[in-house]
C-alpha cells in the first residue's frame, strides 16, 4: 500500500493473489499484491500472457482466485458485482440494435427501462460524442464509434469501478489517441476508479495515475510507478522530459522482469 494512501481511500485490494488453470499446471498469477485508491486510474502493463486480463477477471468476480484474496470496498469478491463493469477489446454490440438500444442493454437485463434510463443513455451517447448517432446501427458506425457506444454502455451501468481490457487495441493510432483523450475526460467527470490493460507503454502513462508493471508468467506486480503529471493532459505532454523519463522507467522495469 502506498504510504500516502489511507485505508478508507482503498477501493480494490489484492493479497497474495494466485490463479492457476488446467488443473494447476498453468500458473497465471502468483502472490500478486496491490492496492488501488478511490477515483484513481491504474494501467496494467506487462509481457503477453503475464496475467493482466486474468487479474481484471478476478477483480470483476468472473473467475475465482485459486489462492489469496481480492477485496472491493473491503469485502471479498465472491462473484460479479453491480458496482463493477467491464469493457473488452471488441465492442460486442448487438447488430440489430441501435446505439441507444445497445447502451440500454444492461438496464434492460437488470429490469424495466424507465424514461430516466433512456434520458441517461442519451446523455451518455452525447458525452462520448455520438449525439448524432443515437439511432444508428453498428454497421453504420466506424470501429472507433462502436467503441464509443461500448464505453457509453459501460457507464450506463452506474458502476463506480471500470475494468477495461485493451479496449482500443484494435483501433488505428489516430483514433486511439482521440479516444484516450475522451476517456480521460469522461472518467474524470464520473469519478470512477479505473483499471486499464494495455501493451502500449505511452498509452499506459498518458492515462494513468499509477502504472502497475507485471512480471512474466506467473504474473506478479513487480513495480508500481506513480505518474505525477498534471491533469488535464494533452497529447503534447508525451514530448516532455518527465513523460519520457516515465517511459524509460517502465521499459527498464519490463526489461528486468
C-alpha positions in Angstrom: 0.0 0.0 0.0 1.2 3.5 -0.8 2.4 5.3 2.2 0.2 8.3 1.1 -3.0 6.2 0.9 -5.4 5.8 3.8 -7.3 2.6 4.3 -10.6 4.3 3.6 -9.2 5.5 0.3 -8.5 2.0 -1.0 -11.3 0.6 -3.2 -9.6 -2.6 -4.7 -7.0 -4.7 -3.0 -5.2 -8.0 -3.6 -3.3 -10.0 -1.1 -1.1 -12.9 -2.3 -3.5 -13.4 -5.2 -2.9 -16.6 -7.2 -4.7 -18.1 -10.1 -3.9 -21.4 -11.9 -5.6 -23.1 -14.8 -5.5 -26.6 -16.4 -5.7 -28.4 -13.1 -2.8 -26.3 -11.6 -0.4 -26.9 -14.5 -0.6 -23.3 -15.7 0.2 -20.6 -13.1 -1.2 -17.3 -14.4 -0.8 -15.3 -11.2 1.3 -15.9 -8.1 1.4 -13.8 -4.9 0.1 -10.6 -6.6 -0.3 -7.7 -4.1 -1.8 -4.4 -4.9 -4.0 -1.5 -3.6 -6.0 0.8 -5.8 -7.2 4.2 -4.5 -10.7 5.6 -5.0 -11.1 7.5 -8.2 -7.6 6.6 -9.5 -6.7 5.4 -13.0 -4.4 2.4 -13.0 -2.8 1.0 -16.1 -1.5 -2.6 -16.2 1.4 -3.4 -18.5 3.5 -6.5 -18.9 4.5 -9.3 -21.3 1.8 -11.2 -23.2 0.4 -14.0 -21.0 1.5 -12.4 -17.7 -1.9 -12.4 -16.2 -3.2 -8.8 -16.8 -6.6 -9.9 -18.2 -6.8 -12.7 -15.5 -6.3 -10.0 -12.9 -9.2 -8.0 -14.3 -11.4 -11.0 -14.3 -10.6 -11.8 -10.7 -11.4 -8.2 -9.7 -14.7 -8.4 -11.6 -15.7 -11.7 -10.0 -16.0 -13.5 -13.3 -13.5 -16.1 -12.1 -12.4 -17.1 -8.5 -8.9 -16.8 -7.2 -7.0 -20.1 -6.5 -5.2 -18.5 -3.6 -5.1 -15.3 -1.7 -7.9 -12.8 -1.7 -9.3 -9.9 -3.8 -11.4 -7.3 -2.0 -13.6 -4.5 -3.3 -14.8 -1.9 -0.8 -13.2 -4.0 1.9 -15.4 -7.1 1.1 -14.1 -10.3 -0.5 -15.0 -10.7 -4.2 -17.1 -13.8 -4.5 -18.8 -13.2 -7.8 -19.9 -10.5 -10.2 -21.0 -7.2 -8.6 -23.2 -4.4 -9.7 -20.6 -1.7 -8.8 -18.1 -3.2 -11.3 -18.4 -3.0 -15.0 -16.0 -4.4 -17.7 -15.2 -3.4 -21.3 -13.3 -5.6 -23.7 -11.2 -5.1 -26.9 -14.2 -5.7 -29.2 -17.3 -3.6 -28.8 -19.5 -6.7 -29.0 -22.6 -4.6 -29.9 -25.8 -6.4 -31.0 -26.1 -5.7 -34.7 -29.9 -5.5 -34.7 -30.0 -2.8 -32.0 -29.4 0.9 -32.4 -26.7 2.8 -30.4 -29.3 3.8 -27.8 -30.7 0.2 -27.6 -27.2 -1.2 -27.1 -26.4 1.3 -24.4 -29.7 0.4 -22.6 -28.9 -3.3 -22.7 -27.5 -3.5 -19.1 -30.6 -1.7 -17.8 -32.9 -4.0 -19.8 -31.2 -7.1 -18.3 -31.5 -5.7 -14.8 -35.2 -4.8 -15.1 -37.6 -2.4 -16.5 -36.3 0.6 -18.6 -37.7 3.9 -17.4 -37.7 7.3 -19.1 -34.9 8.4 -16.8 -32.8 5.4 -18.0 -33.4 6.4 -21.6 -32.5 10.0 -20.9 -29.3 8.9 -19.1 -28.4 6.7 -22.1 -29.0 9.7 -24.5 -26.8 11.9 -22.3 -24.0 9.3 -22.2 -24.1 9.0 -26.0 -23.7 12.8 -26.2 -20.9 12.6 -23.6 -18.9 10.2 -25.8 -19.6 12.4 -28.9 -22.3 10.3 -30.5 -25.3 12.6 -30.0 -26.0 12.5 -33.8 -25.8 8.7 -34.0 -28.3 7.7 -31.3 -30.4 5.7 -33.7 -27.6 4.3 -35.9 -26.9 0.6 -36.1 -23.4 -0.8 -35.6 -22.9 -1.5 -39.3 -23.3 2.3 -39.9 -20.5 3.1 -37.4 -16.7 3.1 -37.6 -14.7 0.9 -35.2 -13.9 3.9 -33.1 -17.6 4.9 -32.9 -18.6 1.4 -31.9 -16.1 1.5 -29.1 -17.7 4.8 -28.0 -21.1 3.1 -27.8 -19.5 0.3 -25.8 -18.0 3.0 -23.4 -21.4 4.6 -23.0 -22.9 1.2 -22.3 -20.1 0.6 -19.7 -21.1 3.9 -18.0 -24.8 3.2 -18.2 -24.4 0.5 -15.6 -23.6 3.2 -13.0 -20.7 1.2 -11.7 -18.0 3.1 -9.8 -15.2 0.7 -10.8 -14.5 0.3 -14.5 -12.3 -2.5 -15.9 -11.0 -2.1 -19.4 -9.2 -4.9 -21.2 -7.3 -3.3 -24.2 -10.5 -1.5 -25.3 -8.7 0.5 -28.0 -6.1 -2.1 -29.0 -7.7 -2.9 -32.4 -8.0 0.8 -33.5 -5.7 2.9 -35.6 -3.3 5.2 -33.7 -5.1 8.4 -34.5 -8.5 7.1 -33.4 -6.9 5.5 -30.3 -5.3 8.8 -29.3 -8.6 10.6 -29.7 -10.4 8.0 -27.6 -7.7 8.1 -24.9 -8.2 11.9 -24.5 -12.0 11.4 -24.4 -11.7 8.6 -21.9 -9.6 10.7 -19.5 -12.2 13.5 -19.7 -15.1 11.1 -19.1 -13.6 9.1 -16.3 -12.7 12.4 -14.6 -16.3 13.6 -14.9 -17.9 10.5 -13.5 -15.2 10.0 -10.8 -14.8 6.3 -11.5 -11.9 4.1 -10.3 -10.4 2.5 -13.5 -8.2 -0.4 -14.2 -6.9 -0.4 -17.8 -4.9 -3.2 -19.5 -2.7 -2.2 -22.4 0.5 -3.2 -24.2 1.2 0.4 -25.2 3.6 2.0 -22.7 2.9 5.6 -23.8 -0.8 5.0 -23.6 -0.5 3.5 -20.1 1.4 6.5 -18.8 -0.7 9.1 -20.6 -3.9 7.8 -19.0 -2.7 6.7 -15.6 -2.2 7.9 -12.0 -0.2 4.7 -11.5 1.3 2.1 -13.8 1.4 -1.5 -12.5 4.3 -3.3 -14.2 3.8 -7.0 -14.1 6.3 -9.9 -14.5 6.2 -12.7 -17.0 4.1 -15.6 -16.0 3.5 -16.4 -13.2 2.4 -12.8 -13.0 3.2 -10.5 -10.1 3.1 -6.8 -9.7 6.8 -6.1 -10.0 6.7 -2.3 -9.6 4.1 0.4 -9.1 5.2 3.6 -10.9 3.5 6.9 -9.8 2.6 9.2 -12.7 3.0 12.6 -11.3 1.9 14.6 -14.3 -0.7 17.4 -14.1 -4.2 16.9 -15.3 -5.9 17.7 -17.6 -3.3 16.3 -20.0 -2.9 16.9 -23.7 -1.1 14.7 -26.2 1.8 17.2 -26.3 2.8 16.0 -22.8 4.3 12.9 -24.5 7.2 15.0 -25.7 8.1 16.3 -22.3 11.2 15.1 -20.4 9.1 14.0 -17.5 6.9 11.8 -19.7 9.9 10.2 -21.4 11.6 9.5 -18.1 8.5 7.6 -17.0 8.6 5.6 -20.3 12.2 4.8 -19.6 11.3 3.7 -16.1 8.6 1.3 -17.4 10.8 -0.1 -20.1 13.7 -0.7 -17.7 11.4 -2.5 -15.3 9.9 -4.6 -18.1 13.5 -5.4 -19.2 14.4 -6.5 -15.7 11.4 -8.8 -15.3 
